[in-house]
Amino acid sequence: MKSLWLDIGNTRLKYWITQNDQIIEHAAELHLQSPAELLLGLIQHFKNLNLQQVGISSVQDKKNNDRIQKILKFLNVPVTFAKVHAEFQGLRCAYEDTSKLGIDRWLQMLAVIDNPEQQYCVISCGTALTIDLSQGYQHLGGYILPNLYLQRDSLIQNTKGIKIPDASFDELSPGKNTIDAVHHGILLSLLSTIEKVLEKYPSQLILTGGDAALFAKYLSPYAPRIENDLLLKGLQHYLQHSTP
């Protein structure tokens, strides 16, 4: 079976094409707050692939999702938008209003939580750094923080006289110049938050997202497990167990 998997975030549209569960094509593009327009430019390409199904994770509002769904009708195949449930395959959501939990966070948890006796800490190192905790199949809630680059950009915009060029976040030692002090301080603050969470909630640590390897480097005492394409895995799991 050939399938299209769409991950429509706040800033990017990411897609995978799979055939018999193997990724045969993948791409990611900034959608500049217009995911429907970007999708419209891709739809003929998708049509030529002779797909059998489409699965979508979208954090967009109803208006944008309706437009996306209308465009995808052109493919003439079943389209499923993943939704957060109060309970799904045993996983219970901590939010009273499930619509307030990001579908990306929910799918990432669905992808890894498979042991009722294990505590989990699932961290996505993307545009935002999200932390979700569970006691077995019970989601406990989580935290959302600006990522490394959002924090740096905010500091640049709100601090007169400090010009911070691009630099790598790769040290925790006290900075001996302003650039290093900013980068090392931001990385230290996020790592300290994660360590504080793990101190209070000892868990199996799962990292995903573009900066997962960077954070894993400094969190080695917690034996982190890096999971690439975790949202894709969760989306596939969701479709496999959804009622048609």
BALOBA-1460 file (C-alpha; in Angstrom, 3 decimals):
// residues 244
<rec num="1" residu="m" x="0.000" y="0.000" z="0.000"/>
<rec num="2" residu="k" x="1.253" y="3.453" z="-0.912"/>
<rec num="3" residu="s" x="0.362" y="6.177" z="1.588"/>
<rec num="4" residu="l" x="0.841" y="9.900" z="2.109"/>
<rec num="5" residu="w" x="1.518" y="11.150" z="5.628"/>
<rec num="6" residu="l" x="1.207" y="14.894" z="6.250"/>
<rec num="7" residu="d" x="2.554" y="16.731" z="9.290"/>
<rec num="8" residu="i" x="1.269" y="20.298" z="9.135"/>
<rec num="9" residu="g" x="2.815" y="22.339" z="11.927"/>
<rec num="10" residu="n" x="2.782" y="26.020" z="12.787"/>
<rec num="11" residu="t" x="5.564" y="26.898" z="10.362"/>
<rec num="12" residu="r" x="6.303" y="23.829" z="8.230"/>
<rec num="13" residu="l" x="4.555" y="21.261" z="6.107"/>
<rec num="14" residu="k" x="6.348" y="17.936" z="6.242"/>
<rec num="15" residu="y" x="5.333" y="14.877" z="4.293"/>
<rec num="16" residu="w" x="6.341" y="11.265" z="3.836"/>
<rec num="17" residu="i" x="5.364" y="8.811" z="1.120"/>
<rec num="18" residu="t" x="5.502" y="5.195" z="2.248"/>
<rec num="19" residu="q" x="5.119" y="1.964" z="0.342"/>
<rec num="20" residu="n" x="4.669" y="-1.178" z="2.403"/>
<rec num="21" residu="d" x="5.715" y="0.830" z="5.484"/>
<rec num="22" residu="q" x="9.010" y="1.939" z="3.906"/>
<rec num="23" residu="i" x="9.628" y="5.671" z="3.406"/>
<rec num="24" residu="i" x="10.269" y="6.204" z="-0.306"/>
<rec num="25" residu="e" x="10.012" y="10.012" z="-0.387"/>
<rec num="26" residu="h" x="10.069" y="12.771" z="2.196"/>
<rec num="27" residu="a" x="10.311" y="16.547" z="2.263"/>
<rec num="28" residu="a" x="9.682" y="19.557" z="4.480"/>
<rec num="29" residu="e" x="8.971" y="23.150" z="3.506"/>
<rec num="30" residu="l" x="8.060" y="26.357" z="5.289"/>
<rec num="31" residu="h" x="4.436" y="27.180" z="4.559"/>
<rec num="32" residu="l" x="4.567" y="30.845" z="5.677"/>
<rec num="33" residu="q" x="1.204" y="30.565" z="7.440"/>
<rec num="34" residu="s" x="-0.419" y="29.352" z="4.207"/>
<rec num="35" residu="p" x="-0.292" y="25.542" z="4.334"/>
<rec num="36" residu="a" x="-3.220" y="25.155" z="1.916"/>
<rec num="37" residu="e" x="-1.427" y="27.134" z="-0.794"/>
<rec num="38" residu="l" x="1.727" y="25.051" z="-0.365"/>
<rec num="39" residu="l" x="-0.314" y="21.856" z="-0.486"/>
<rec num="40" residu="l" x="-2.053" y="23.068" z="-3.642"/>
<rec num="41" residu="g" x="1.338" y="23.247" z="-5.330"/>
<rec num="42" residu="l" x="2.089" y="19.633" z="-4.357"/>
<rec num="43" residu="i" x="-1.266" y="18.034" z="-5.086"/>
<rec num="44" residu="q" x="-0.629" y="17.085" z="-8.721"/>
<rec num="45" residu="h" x="2.596" y="15.365" z="-7.699"/>
<rec num="46" residu="f" x="0.688" y="13.405" z="-5.068"/>
<rec num="47" residu="k" x="-2.028" y="12.564" z="-7.606"/>
<rec num="48" residu="n" x="0.585" y="11.005" z="-9.913"/>
<rec num="49" residu="l" x="1.743" y="8.636" z="-7.157"/>
<rec num="50" residu="n" x="-1.483" y="6.596" z="-7.139"/>
<rec num="51" residu="l" x="-1.889" y="6.728" z="-3.377"/>
<rec num="52" residu="q" x="-4.248" y="4.504" z="-1.418"/>
<rec num="53" residu="q" x="-4.668" y="6.598" z="1.736"/>
<rec num="54" residu="v" x="-3.721" y="9.872" z="3.429"/>
<rec num="55" residu="g" x="-3.080" y="10.423" z="7.130"/>
<rec num="56" residu="i" x="-2.768" y="13.944" z="8.541"/>
<rec num="57" residu="s" x="-1.494" y="15.523" z="11.729"/>
<rec num="58" residu="s" x="-2.402" y="19.219" z="11.652"/>
<rec num="59" residu="v" x="-2.151" y="21.898" z="14.331"/>
<rec num="60" residu="q" x="-4.000" y="24.372" z="12.095"/>
<rec num="61" residu="d" x="-7.390" y="25.895" z="12.913"/>
<rec num="62" residu="k" x="-10.692" y="24.619" z="11.500"/>
<rec num="63" residu="k" x="-10.699" y="27.101" z="8.602"/>
<rec num="64" residu="n" x="-7.278" y="25.971" z="7.360"/>
<rec num="65" residu="n" x="-8.050" y="22.293" z="7.948"/>
<rec num="66" residu="d" x="-11.263" y="22.597" z="5.931"/>
<rec num="67" residu="r" x="-9.300" y="24.092" z="3.041"/>
<rec num="68" residu="i" x="-6.688" y="21.339" z="3.311"/>
<rec num="69" residu="q" x="-9.378" y="18.653" z="3.280"/>
<rec num="70" residu="k" x="-11.025" y="20.229" z="0.229"/>
<rec num="71" residu="i" x="-7.722" y="20.176" z="-1.685"/>
<rec num="72" residu="l" x="-7.050" y="16.549" z="-0.740"/>
<rec num="73" residu="k" x="-10.422" y="15.436" z="-2.180"/>
<rec num="74" residu="f" x="-8.694" y="15.774" z="-5.556"/>
<rec num="75" residu="l" x="-6.745" y="12.592" z="-4.717"/>
<rec num="76" residu="n" x="-9.964" y="10.588" z="-4.431"/>
<rec num="77" residu="v" x="-8.629" y="8.379" z="-1.607"/>
<rec num="78" residu="p" x="-9.580" y="8.053" z="2.089"/>
<rec num="79" residu="v" x="-8.247" y="10.986" z="4.158"/>
<rec num="80" residu="t" x="-7.975" y="10.753" z="7.953"/>
<rec num="81" residu="f" x="-7.227" y="13.683" z="10.256"/>
<rec num="82" residu="a" x="-5.771" y="12.421" z="13.534"/>
<rec num="83" residu="k" x="-7.514" y="13.714" z="16.665"/>
<rec num="84" residu="v" x="-6.737" y="13.657" z="20.358"/>
<rec num="85" residu="h" x="-9.034" y="11.299" z="22.276"/>
<rec num="86" residu="a" x="-9.810" y="11.113" z="25.971"/>
<rec num="87" residu="e" x="-8.574" y="7.520" z="25.572"/>
<rec num="88" residu="f" x="-7.087" y="5.741" z="22.573"/>
<rec num="89" residu="q" x="-5.528" y="2.281" z="22.577"/>
<rec num="90" residu="g" x="-5.315" y="2.534" z="26.358"/>
<rec num="91" residu="l" x="-3.521" y="5.908" z="26.415"/>
<rec num="92" residu="r" x="-5.523" y="8.359" z="28.552"/>
<rec num="93" residu="c" x="-5.194" y="12.103" z="28.000"/>
<rec num="94" residu="a" x="-4.549" y="14.347" z="31.009"/>
<rec num="95" residu="y" x="-6.344" y="17.329" z="29.452"/>
<rec num="96" residu="e" x="-9.994" y="17.735" z="30.385"/>
<rec num="97" residu="d" x="-10.527" y="19.483" z="27.053"/>
<rec num="98" residu="t" x="-8.703" y="17.177" z="24.641"/>
<rec num="99" residu="s" x="-8.938" y="19.752" z="21.838"/>
<rec num="100" residu="k" x="-6.403" y="21.874" z="23.727"/>
<rec num="101" residu="l" x="-3.633" y="19.270" z="23.465"/>
<rec num="102" residu="g" x="-1.518" y="19.510" z="20.322"/>
<rec num="103" residu="i" x="-2.069" y="16.539" z="18.034"/>
<rec num="104" residu="d" x="1.703" y="16.329" z="17.471"/>
<rec num="105" residu="r" x="2.306" y="15.730" z="21.187"/>
<rec num="106" residu="w" x="-0.463" y="13.120" z="21.341"/>
<rec num="107" residu="l" x="0.840" y="11.168" z="18.349"/>
<rec num="108" residu="q" x="4.395" y="11.186" z="19.667"/>
<rec num="109" residu="m" x="3.178" y="9.625" z="22.906"/>
<rec num="110" residu="l" x="1.097" y="7.058" z="21.036"/>
<rec num="111" residu="a" x="4.223" y="6.024" z="19.158"/>
<rec num="112" residu="v" x="6.298" y="5.118" z="22.232"/>
<rec num="113" residu="i" x="4.098" y="4.309" z="25.206"/>
<rec num="114" residu="d" x="3.719" y="0.533" z="25.269"/>
<rec num="115" residu="n" x="4.364" y="-0.555" z="28.868"/>
<rec num="116" residu="p" x="1.825" y="0.038" z="31.663"/>
<rec num="117" residu="e" x="4.588" y="-0.291" z="34.279"/>
<rec num="118" residu="q" x="6.951" y="2.278" z="32.734"/>
<rec num="119" residu="q" x="7.101" y="6.044" z="33.261"/>
<rec num="120" residu="y" x="7.834" y="8.018" z="30.095"/>
<rec num="121" residu="c" x="9.170" y="11.484" z="29.328"/>
<rec num="122" residu="v" x="8.719" y="12.333" z="25.637"/>
<rec num="123" residu="i" x="10.526" y="15.483" z="24.514"/>
<rec num="124" residu="s" x="10.177" y="17.006" z="21.069"/>
<rec num="125" residu="c" x="13.053" y="19.337" z="20.209"/>
<rec num="126" residu="g" x="11.382" y="21.303" z="17.438"/>
<rec num="127" residu="t" x="10.117" y="24.873" z="16.998"/>
<rec num="128" residu="a" x="8.945" y="24.580" z="20.579"/>
<rec num="129" residu="l" x="10.487" y="22.238" z="23.099"/>
<rec num="130" residu="t" x="7.614" y="20.137" z="24.403"/>
<rec num="131" residu="i" x="7.810" y="17.777" z="27.361"/>
<rec num="132" residu="d" x="5.108" y="15.177" z="28.000"/>
<rec num="133" residu="l" x="5.016" y="12.797" z="30.942"/>
<rec num="134" residu="s" x="3.132" y="9.584" z="31.502"/>
<rec num="135" residu="q" x="2.717" y="6.978" z="34.183"/>
<rec num="136" residu="g" x="2.281" y="3.962" z="31.974"/>
<rec num="137" residu="y" x="-0.746" y="4.696" z="29.797"/>
<rec num="138" residu="q" x="-1.850" y="7.704" z="31.869"/>
<rec num="139" residu="h" x="-0.699" y="11.006" z="30.379"/>
<rec num="140" residu="l" x="0.243" y="13.322" z="33.267"/>
<rec num="141" residu="g" x="0.478" y="16.559" z="31.281"/>
<rec num="142" residu="g" x="3.570" y="18.433" z="30.235"/>
<rec num="143" residu="y" x="5.467" y="21.627" z="29.541"/>
<rec num="144" residu="i" x="6.083" y="23.827" z="26.504"/>
<rec num="145" residu="l" x="9.119" y="26.097" z="26.192"/>
<rec num="146" residu="p" x="10.592" y="28.242" z="23.400"/>
<rec num="147" residu="n" x="13.390" y="26.340" z="21.692"/>
<rec num="148" residu="l" x="17.027" y="27.416" z="21.487"/>
<rec num="149" residu="y" x="16.539" y="29.677" z="18.479"/>
<rec num="150" residu="l" x="13.287" y="31.308" z="19.594"/>
<rec num="151" residu="q" x="14.925" y="32.271" z="22.878"/>
<rec num="152" residu="r" x="17.947" y="33.700" z="21.085"/>
<rec num="153" residu="d" x="15.793" y="35.643" z="18.622"/>
<rec num="154" residu="s" x="13.682" y="37.056" z="21.444"/>
<rec num="155" residu="l" x="16.809" y="38.263" z="23.218"/>
<rec num="156" residu="i" x="18.116" y="39.911" z="20.064"/>
<rec num="157" residu="q" x="14.812" y="41.693" z="19.410"/>
<rec num="158" residu="n" x="14.410" y="42.941" z="22.959"/>
<rec num="159" residu="t" x="17.969" y="43.875" z="23.883"/>
<rec num="160" residu="k" x="19.448" y="47.044" z="22.419"/>
<rec num="161" residu="g" x="23.056" y="46.948" z="21.385"/>
<rec num="162" residu="i" x="23.501" y="43.165" z="21.371"/>
<rec num="163" residu="k" x="24.126" y="41.703" z="17.943"/>
<rec num="164" residu="i" x="24.143" y="37.908" z="18.032"/>
<rec num="165" residu="p" x="25.164" y="36.132" z="14.808"/>
<rec num="166" residu="d" x="24.411" y="32.484" z="14.181"/>
<rec num="167" residu="a" x="26.545" y="30.258" z="16.354"/>
<rec num="168" residu="s" x="26.330" y="26.671" z="17.493"/>
<rec num="169" residu="f" x="24.862" y="25.679" z="20.826"/>
<rec num="170" residu="d" x="27.621" y="23.287" z="21.810"/>
<rec num="171" residu="e" x="29.073" y="24.384" z="25.142"/>
<rec num="172" residu="l" x="27.911" y="24.877" z="28.730"/>
<rec num="173" residu="s" x="30.984" y="26.628" z="30.088"/>
<rec num="174" residu="p" x="30.612" y="30.270" z="31.211"/>
<rec num="175" residu="g" x="30.801" y="32.463" z="28.132"/>
<rec num="176" residu="k" x="33.820" y="34.736" z="27.826"/>
<rec num="177" residu="n" x="32.104" y="36.941" z="25.266"/>
<rec num="178" residu="t" x="28.497" y="37.992" z="24.713"/>
<rec num="179" residu="i" x="27.815" y="35.539" z="21.887"/>
<rec num="180" residu="d" x="28.966" y="32.529" z="23.912"/>
<rec num="181" residu="a" x="27.246" y="33.766" z="27.065"/>
<rec num="182" residu="v" x="23.915" y="33.922" z="25.229"/>
<rec num="183" residu="h" x="24.190" y="30.538" z="23.515"/>
<rec num="184" residu="h" x="25.595" y="28.666" z="26.494"/>
<rec num="185" residu="g" x="23.049" y="30.250" z="28.819"/>
<rec num="186" residu="i" x="20.054" y="29.317" z="26.683"/>
<rec num="187" residu="l" x="21.222" y="25.712" z="26.296"/>
<rec num="188" residu="l" x="21.934" y="25.494" z="30.030"/>
<rec num="189" residu="s" x="18.456" y="26.793" z="30.889"/>
<rec num="190" residu="l" x="16.674" y="24.194" z="28.755"/>
<rec num="191" residu="l" x="18.860" y="21.336" z="29.965"/>
<rec num="192" residu="s" x="18.321" y="22.427" z="33.567"/>
<rec num="193" residu="t" x="14.557" y="22.387" z="33.027"/>
<rec num="194" residu="i" x="14.674" y="18.869" z="31.596"/>
<rec num="195" residu="e" x="16.900" y="17.643" z="34.430"/>
<rec num="196" residu="k" x="14.546" y="19.169" z="37.016"/>
<rec num="197" residu="v" x="11.568" y="17.421" z="35.413"/>
<rec num="198" residu="l" x="13.391" y="14.082" z="35.343"/>
<rec num="199" residu="e" x="14.481" y="14.538" z="38.950"/>
<rec num="200" residu="k" x="10.844" y="14.908" z="40.003"/>
<rec num="201" residu="y" x="9.484" y="12.334" z="37.520"/>
<rec num="202" residu="p" x="12.118" y="9.614" z="36.881"/>
<rec num="203" residu="s" x="11.234" y="8.277" z="33.433"/>
<rec num="204" residu="q" x="12.357" y="6.566" z="30.267"/>
<rec num="205" residu="l" x="13.586" y="9.578" z="28.285"/>
<rec num="206" residu="i" x="12.570" y="9.731" z="24.610"/>
<rec num="207" residu="l" x="13.927" y="12.525" z="22.388"/>
<rec num="208" residu="t" x="12.739" y="13.452" z="18.914"/>
<rec num="209" residu="g" x="13.021" y="16.433" z="16.584"/>
<rec num="210" residu="g" x="15.852" y="18.286" z="14.884"/>
<rec num="211" residu="d" x="17.863" y="19.042" z="18.036"/>
<rec num="212" residu="a" x="17.394" y="15.632" z="19.682"/>
<rec num="213" residu="a" x="21.034" y="14.597" z="19.213"/>
<rec num="214" residu="l" x="22.294" y="17.849" z="20.746"/>
<rec num="215" residu="f" x="20.208" y="17.404" z="23.880"/>
<rec num="216" residu="a" x="21.048" y="13.696" z="24.098"/>
<rec num="217" residu="k" x="24.730" y="14.611" z="24.247"/>
<rec num="218" residu="y" x="24.210" y="16.424" z="27.538"/>
<rec num="219" residu="l" x="21.554" y="14.115" z="28.970"/>
<rec num="220" residu="s" x="23.538" y="10.884" z="28.683"/>
<rec num="221" residu="p" x="23.179" y="10.059" z="32.430"/>
<rec num="222" residu="y" x="19.433" y="9.618" z="31.771"/>
<rec num="223" residu="a" x="20.031" y="7.078" z="28.969"/>
<rec num="224" residu="p" x="17.982" y="8.974" z="26.378"/>
<rec num="225" residu="r" x="16.556" y="7.171" z="23.378"/>
<rec num="226" residu="i" x="16.418" y="9.133" z="20.133"/>
<rec num="227" residu="e" x="13.429" y="8.339" z="17.925"/>
<rec num="228" residu="n" x="13.441" y="9.837" z="14.453"/>
<rec num="229" residu="d" x="10.126" y="10.512" z="12.690"/>
<rec num="230" residu="l" x="8.246" y="9.824" z="15.913"/>
<rec num="231" residu="l" x="5.172" y="11.731" z="14.761"/>
<rec num="232" residu="l" x="5.035" y="9.632" z="11.574"/>
<rec num="233" residu="k" x="5.157" y="6.449" z="13.633"/>
<rec num="234" residu="g" x="2.382" y="7.731" z="15.885"/>
<rec num="235" residu="l" x="0.262" y="8.750" z="12.900"/>
<rec num="236" residu="q" x="0.654" y="5.294" z="11.354"/>
<rec num="237" residu="h" x="-0.291" y="3.698" z="14.679"/>
<rec num="238" residu="y" x="-3.337" y="5.965" z="14.874"/>
<rec num="239" residu="l" x="-4.612" y="4.996" z="11.424"/>
<rec num="240" residu="q" x="-3.996" y="1.299" z="12.020"/>
<rec num="241" residu="h" x="-6.238" y="1.362" z="15.091"/>
<rec num="242" residu="s" x="-8.871" y="3.906" z="14.030"/>
<rec num="243" residu="t" x="-12.407" y="2.773" z="13.288"/>
<rec num="244" residu="p" x="-13.170" y="3.374" z="9.590"/>
